[in-house]
Amino acid sequence: MATPPLYARPPTDPAEERRLRKLARSRHAPASWIQRARIITASWDGATVTHVAQSLGCHPKTVSKWLHRFNAAGLDGLADLPRPGAPRRLTEHQRGRIIQLAGSEPPGRLQQGGEGLLAPDQPEAPAHWTLDALAQAAQAEGIRVGRSQVRQILLAEGARWRPTRSWTTSTDPDFVPKERRSSPAPPIHLRKQP
């Protein structure tokens, strides 16, 4: 025995039909919602699952999925289901604050004054931003973030790491520079996006 063809249930009221048809014609709504509305309205107009799939360039299983979801839950059934996994721990404001910290002067950096270099306000604070120093500064402001998260945020923002370079050289012919040693992390420099 063959299963009957699948169609969208009739609209519950004229407002539901108007809303879906308007969404199907929309040019500014999210593409996923437009496609789902077009599936439902095409089905109301008598198109089969196969014809809807061909006209919209999607798989028939996609059409069937949205028809079933609409038939079961109406307009609410066309919404995306929650994604698996843990939600983001940091808000956009917190991410922005970390980026702002990385672009600011570290509290332990010597300041240029009229008489030359001036001692920093916080001499024990870092003179260069490193991932560890940024994570500690963010934590001091109440942002629960780790070194690796700071790294991901800054990489997404276009930050790059480079070792500091000395601005002095020795004129002593017997001077031999020290071997490179591993340091906790090179300082962070933000590149301006063009």
Steps between C-alpha positions, in 0.01 A plus 500: 500500500650834394526783749293807418693804371619744763361854499500787746189524712265786403561835671326534836393857420552767231770670712718185499468469122579872446803479725645193326436631149659834591802316643526284186525819287739676739844612384633603841399216734748221581540267202412192705164652603425608142565149373278344768217742424533424128474127575175551691343743252594282201338206674186709563498577126491124426867421422623155600809442714703411190389810309570729796846349543581546130375858488692603814812299424494295819460135593150349532587395857549868584155581363343210691673604822361854489153387395487258795631766740244756374215249518593413860582846643390765250721808462694408814601174330692696236744641759847354545539259787761581765852401397682231695792592719560749773395861444768767471640592837606851402267774387586724206561782748756286686670399175515866399654593834777241453574642155498850647745392772737353238502831312567706812832587663602239758496642854868416559640671189733794549334826402658769283504832681651844445812399693540157337357169614280503807438211734167324445213536743513125564866390482414139588253475210606363159682736264370307194172325443535124481219247490554428869508869593183570300321206658599624847391858420165375369454279806572801722202669331278201573518335157546125540739425215806285450817546298379283211170690474687831490714357219192393299334838545810690388567272204143556382565875533822487297757524780847367438777404734856605451797504737616837624817629339769682681561854382860501613806324366834451658817657362713259704681265257496222763125528554314178435120514511329260735342190354132522440320367797144389518280764647142467623363682196605780266311828527180559308467759224165578341499569130257757374259351249497684165 
